[in-house]
Amino acid sequence: MYQKSIVHYMTKISIDILFIVAIICCILVPFSSSWLFRYFGIVEEGALFVKAILMASGISCVYILWQLKVIFKTLLQGNPFIHANVSSLRKIAVACLVIAFIYFVKMIVMPTISTIIIIIIFVVACLLCLTLKDLFKQSIYYKDENDLTV
């Protein structure tokens, strides 16, 4: 009934690589050198604020990638329509909303056009995850009802 494809495995490998890279980036944020801030035009007074923004959003991204790993684990096992995935999608939506809020605070302090775009992207991602969560919840209901009739 369910066939695992190479795309599923490649996506899982990509998420695993991104997860490791995100952890490394989060670890390196406090040690970011002054030349990097000079390159992007960030003054020393704002460096701590930028590091806090990057650390908070990085941790949220690591959390999102962890939840995606959980979802892909169930996908590769052949049973993605379970309540744990509904919970994971809800957690991803909350993490996206947290990132949008973090960058909303950044927009108030250091407004840029890219910050507005980041906020819009993560609000849309939050809405997408909430829609997928409801879709998964409904499919679980249909699957359970179908299993009871057989």
C-alpha positions in Angstrom: 0.0 0.0 0.0 2.7 2.5 1.0 5.9 2.8 -0.9 8.9 4.6 0.5 10.6 6.7 -2.2 14.0 8.1 -2.6 12.5 11.6 -2.1 11.5 10.7 1.5 15.0 9.5 2.3 16.6 12.5 0.7 14.3 14.8 2.6 15.1 13.0 5.9 18.8 13.3 5.2 18.4 17.0 4.4 16.5 17.6 7.7 19.2 15.7 9.6 22.0 17.8 8.0 20.1 21.0 8.6 19.5 20.0 12.2 23.2 19.5 12.8 24.2 22.7 11.0 21.5 24.7 13.0 22.9 23.3 16.3 26.5 24.3 15.2 25.3 27.8 14.2 23.5 28.3 17.6 26.7 27.3 19.4 28.7 29.7 17.3 26.4 32.7 17.8 27.9 33.9 21.1 31.4 33.6 19.7 30.6 35.5 16.5 33.5 37.8 15.8 33.5 41.6 15.5 34.5 41.5 11.8 31.2 39.8 11.1 29.3 42.6 12.8 31.4 45.2 11.0 30.7 43.5 7.7 26.9 43.7 8.3 27.2 47.2 9.7 26.1 46.4 13.3 27.5 48.7 15.9 28.9 47.2 19.1 26.0 48.6 21.2 23.6 46.5 19.1 25.7 43.4 19.0 24.3 41.8 22.1 20.7 42.5 20.9 21.5 40.9 17.5 23.1 37.9 19.2 20.0 37.4 21.4 17.7 37.6 18.4 19.9 35.1 16.4 20.1 32.8 19.4 16.4 32.8 20.2 15.4 32.3 16.5 18.1 29.7 16.1 16.8 27.7 19.0 13.3 27.9 17.6 14.5 26.6 14.3 16.3 23.7 15.9 13.1 22.9 17.7 11.2 23.0 14.3 13.7 20.7 12.7 13.5 18.3 15.7 9.7 18.1 15.2 10.2 17.5 11.5 12.5 14.6 12.4 9.7 13.2 14.6 7.2 13.5 11.7 9.5 11.9 9.2 10.3 9.0 11.5 6.6 8.1 11.5 6.4 8.7 7.7 9.2 6.3 7.0 7.6 3.7 9.4 4.5 3.9 7.1 2.0 5.4 9.5 2.1 9.2 9.4 -1.6 9.7 10.4 -1.2 9.5 14.2 -2.0 12.0 17.0 1.8 12.5 17.6 2.1 14.2 14.2 -0.9 16.4 14.9 0.9 17.5 18.1 4.2 18.0 16.3 2.5 20.2 13.7 0.9 22.3 16.4 4.3 22.7 18.1 5.9 23.7 14.8 3.1 26.3 14.3 3.8 27.7 17.8 7.6 27.8 17.1 6.9 29.7 13.8 4.8 32.2 15.7 7.6 32.6 18.3 10.1 33.4 15.5 7.6 35.9 14.0 7.3 37.6 17.4 11.0 37.6 17.9 11.5 39.4 14.6 8.5 41.7 15.3 10.5 42.9 18.4 13.6 43.2 16.2 11.6 45.3 13.7 10.6 47.7 16.4 14.2 48.2 17.5 16.1 47.7 14.2 13.6 48.0 11.3 14.5 46.5 7.9 12.5 45.3 5.0 14.0 41.8 5.3 12.7 41.6 8.9 9.2 42.4 7.6 9.5 39.6 5.0 10.8 37.2 7.7 7.7 38.0 9.9 5.3 37.4 7.0 7.0 34.1 6.0 6.8 32.7 9.5 3.2 33.8 10.1 2.3 32.1 6.8 4.3 29.0 7.9 2.3 29.0 11.2 -1.0 29.2 9.4 0.2 26.4 7.0 1.1 24.2 9.9 -2.2 24.8 11.7 -4.0 23.9 8.5 -1.9 20.7 8.1 -2.6 19.9 11.7 -6.3 20.1 11.1 -6.0 18.0 7.9 -4.0 15.3 9.8 -6.6 15.3 12.6 -9.4 14.9 10.1 -7.6 12.1 8.3 -7.0 10.3 11.6 -10.7 10.5 12.3 -11.5 9.0 8.9 -8.8 6.3 9.2 -10.1 5.3 12.7 -13.7 5.2 11.4 -12.6 3.1 8.4 -10.7 0.7 10.7 -13.8 0.3 12.9 -16.0 -0.6 9.9 -13.7 -3.4 8.6 
